[in-house]
Amino acid sequence: MRLARGQPGVPPGCFVPGSAILTIVSSIKIIVEKHEDGFVAYAVGMNGAVAGEGDTYDDALADVRSAIRFHIETLGADAFA
């Protein structure tokens, strides 16, 4: 199922596919934690575990954003809790 305006979890004015995914990704809360061996980032409010990791804060953030995009493209509206 594809996301479309008016569906639960889709910010007003957003739709998929294309660059609208970037708008959705930027509106999702992301938690980044520092650990001894690097950084871990995870998305809040999505179905399933959507996480990323990296040696730096920016690497972890880029990794989780990529995972979020993939999750949305794969699951559509079902990606959101």
N, C-alpha and C positions, 0 to 999 in steps of 0.2 A: 504494500500500500504506500502511495506517495503522500507526503505532507501537502496540505493545501491550506489557504487562509481559512480561519474559522475553526480549525480542528484543535482539540485540546493540546496544550503544550507548544503551540506555534504562536510566536509573538505576532501582534497585529501587523499586517502588511507583508508578512514573510511567506514564501512558498519555496518549494524545492522542485526541480533541480537548479543547478547553476550557482551563481554568486550569492543567492539568497541563503545558501547553507552557511556562508561566512557570517551573515547577520545572526542566524540562529546560534551558531557556535559562540559568537561574542556575547550573547545574552545568557549563556549558561554559567552558573557559578562553578568555579574551579578552585579546589583547595590544593596548595603546594606545601609539602612538608620537607624539612631538611633532615637528613639522616647522616650517620657517620660516613657512609659510602656514596652519598649523592643526594639527589632530590627525587621525590615521588609526588605525582600530581594525579588528582582524580576528580571526576565530574560529579556534581550533586544533582539529584532529581532525574536521573536517567535509569531506565530498566537495565539490570545487569551491571557488571563491573566494567567501568570505562576508566582506564588509568594509563599513565605514562611515566617514564622515568628518564633521568639524565644526570650527567655529571654536574651540570649547572642548572640554576633556576630556569633560565631561558630554554635549555634543552628539554627539560621536563615539561614545560608549558607547551612547547611546540609538539612534543610527542603526544600529549593528551589531547591537544586540539586536533591532531591528525586522527587519533582514535575516535574522537567525537564525530568528526566528519564521516568516517567509515561507518560508524554505528548508525548514524542517521540515514546514510545512503543505503545501508543494508536493511534496516528495520522500518524505515519511514516513521509514521506516527507512533508505532509500537516502541520506539526507542525511548519514549518519555514515560515517566512514572505517573 
